[in-house]
Amino acid sequence: MSLTMQSSSATNNTPLIGIDLLLSPQTHCFTRQSAPSITLKLTLLSPPSPRAGAITLYTEQTPLNIRYALSHRGFTIRDLTTGQDLTNTTFINNAQRMACPRLRVRGCAEEPYFLTLHAPPSTPSSTEAQKPEIVELSGPFGRQGFRPQPWSIVQLGHEIDEAGNPRNIRRSRSVTGVDGLEPGHEYEVSLNVEELRRSVMWAPVPKEDILLESGYRGPGRNLEDYAWIRDRPLNFRVGTVRVRILDEEEQDNIK
């Protein structure tokens, strides 16, 4: 089996990745049972070299993992009504993975976090610009399995039960997506670019060139064994999206 690895010397430029954000719907009311869905649309705007048609990112503990980002300040949220930047939830994970290292083997738990982006196809004979491939990542913009609560409840560390009564539980007292926002306010949401550049590992090859065959147990199977490019953080061009928090449900949304 070949364990050939791609080194950073095979690339000329630092790739540029564009990320657009979409919220659906772009309003939220705390009478709703679930949070809006947020979608990240990724495109490879500039490949590392003319010959490199794809790059692979490893996204597990990065803002590109939406569930992780919500609890590790992967998103930025600005209150446009007050002009303030909000403090997002941060959980400190003290669990050690030494006994169970992350792998780069097909079928492993880490495989979904290998994300390949392809450059636009090269067509020298065409005068029209080719559109880059778009990869979409989606998830709820709030805590998994919990109904979002307004800031007046979140700051106390409370939840509202099915009868509408507050109950004291162990939970974050910071903003987690729409959980902890204030009715009557509008917010601008983006990704933490500094954290993206710090945390996303990349390589100038498709993920098929990184992942080893299913069941492989030999040397080089650990995630860190691969020659990820670490000396040049990726460049990101990240958009924003707005969400408006309603005092009460709009008539058009009442079924």
Solvent accessible surface area in square Angstrom, and as a share of the most:
residue,aa,sasa,rsa
1,M,128,0.57
2,S,83,0.53
3,L,58,0.29
4,T,116,0.68
5,M,75,0.33
6,Q,55,0.24
7,S,56,0.36
8,S,39,0.25
9,S,100,0.64
10,A,41,0.32
11,T,12,0.07
12,N,110,0.56
13,N,78,0.40
14,T,35,0.20
15,P,0,0.00
16,L,39,0.19
17,I,0,0.00
18,G,8,0.08
19,I,1,0.00
20,D,89,0.46
21,L,15,0.08
22,L,82,0.41
23,L,3,0.02
24,S,64,0.41
25,P,67,0.42
26,Q,88,0.39
27,T,19,0.11
28,H,0,0.00
29,C,2,0.01
30,F,25,0.10
31,T,87,0.51
32,R,45,0.16
33,Q,129,0.57
34,S,77,0.49
35,A,21,0.16
36,P,3,0.02
37,S,47,0.30
38,I,0,0.00
39,T,16,0.09
40,L,0,0.00
41,K,62,0.26
42,L,0,0.00
43,T,19,0.11
44,L,1,0.00
45,L,68,0.34
46,S,41,0.26
47,P,36,0.23
48,P,0,0.00
49,S,6,0.04
50,P,127,0.80
51,R,218,0.80
52,A,15,0.11
53,G,45,0.44
54,A,7,0.06
55,I,0,0.00
56,T,0,0.00
57,L,0,0.00
58,Y,6,0.02
59,T,9,0.05
60,E,22,0.10
61,Q,75,0.33
62,T,3,0.02
63,P,2,0.01
64,L,5,0.03
65,N,29,0.15
66,I,14,0.07
67,R,155,0.56
68,Y,57,0.22
69,A,2,0.01
70,L,10,0.05
71,S,18,0.12
72,H,46,0.21
73,R,115,0.42
74,G,1,0.01
75,F,6,0.02
76,T,60,0.35
77,I,3,0.02
78,R,95,0.35
79,D,5,0.03
80,L,60,0.30
81,T,80,0.47
82,T,73,0.43
83,G,34,0.32
84,Q,115,0.51
85,D,104,0.54
86,L,45,0.22
87,T,82,0.48
88,N,14,0.07
89,T,3,0.02
90,T,65,0.38
91,F,110,0.46
92,I,146,0.74
93,N,105,0.54
94,N,119,0.61
95,A,72,0.56
96,Q,146,0.65
97,R,90,0.33
98,M,167,0.75
99,A,107,0.83
100,C,87,0.52
101,P,57,0.36
102,R,59,0.22
103,L,38,0.19
104,R,4,0.01
105,V,8,0.05
106,R,89,0.33
107,G,68,0.65
108,C,20,0.12
109,A,86,0.66
110,E,9,0.04
111,E,48,0.22
112,P,105,0.66
113,Y,64,0.24
114,F,4,0.02
115,L,23,0.12
116,T,18,0.10
117,L,1,0.01
118,H,79,0.35
119,A,19,0.15
120,P,43,0.27
121,P,80,0.50
122,S,100,0.65
123,T,56,0.32
124,P,130,0.82
125,S,114,0.73
126,S,46,0.30
127,T,142,0.83
128,E,134,0.60
129,A,100,0.78
130,Q,65,0.29
131,K,184,0.78
132,P,42,0.26
133,E,75,0.34
134,I,99,0.50
135,V,29,0.17
136,E,101,0.45
137,L,42,0.21
138,S,75,0.48
139,G,15,0.14
140,P,54,0.34
141,F,0,0.00
142,G,0,0.00
143,R,42,0.15
144,Q,71,0.32
145,G,86,0.83
146,F,104,0.43
147,R,90,0.33
148,P,3,0.02
149,Q,7,0.03
150,P,25,0.16
151,W,82,0.29
152,S,65,0.42
153,I,27,0.14
154,V,0,0.00
155,Q,76,0.34
156,L,91,0.45
157,G,2,0.02
158,H,44,0.20
159,E,6,0.02
160,I,51,0.26
161,D,47,0.24
162,E,186,0.83
163,A,81,0.63
164,G,47,0.45
165,N,81,0.41
166,P,81,0.51
167,R,117,0.43
168,N,115,0.59
169,I,49,0.25
170,R,244,0.89
171,R,31,0.11
172,S,17,0.11
173,R,144,0.53
174,S,30,0.19
175,V,7,0.04
176,T,8,0.04
177,G,3,0.03
178,V,0,0.00
179,D,0,0.00
180,G,3,0.03
181,L,1,0.00
182,E,67,0.30
183,P,53,0.34
184,G,46,0.44
185,H,33,0.15
186,E,57,0.26
187,Y,3,0.01
188,E,47,0.21
189,V,0,0.00
190,S,17,0.11
191,L,5,0.02
192,N,39,0.20
193,V,57,0.33
194,E,142,0.64
195,E,41,0.18
196,L,0,0.00
197,R,89,0.33
198,R,170,0.62
199,S,20,0.13
200,V,10,0.06
201,M,30,0.13
202,W,1,0.00
203,A,0,0.00
204,P,10,0.06
205,V,14,0.08
206,P,42,0.26
207,K,64,0.27
208,E,99,0.44
209,D,85,0.44
210,I,0,0.00
211,L,10,0.05
212,L,13,0.07
213,E,96,0.43
214,S,82,0.53
215,G,56,0.54
216,Y,38,0.14
217,R,194,0.71
218,G,23,0.22
219,P,109,0.68
220,G,17,0.16
221,R,70,0.25
222,N,46,0.24
223,L,1,0.00
224,E,92,0.41
225,D,59,0.30
226,Y,7,0.03
227,A,39,0.30
228,W,11,0.04
229,I,7,0.03
230,R,140,0.51
231,D,104,0.54
232,R,57,0.21
233,P,57,0.36
234,L,1,0.00
235,N,60,0.31
236,F,22,0.09
237,R,154,0.56
238,V,33,0.19
239,G,25,0.24
240,T,75,0.44
241,V,12,0.07
242,R,121,0.44
243,V,1,0.00
244,R,106,0.39
245,I,1,0.01
246,L,12,0.06
247,D,115,0.60
248,E,134,0.60
249,E,38,0.17
250,E,62,0.28
251,Q,142,0.63
252,D,141,0.73
253,N,66,0.34
254,I,93,0.47
255,K,242,1.03
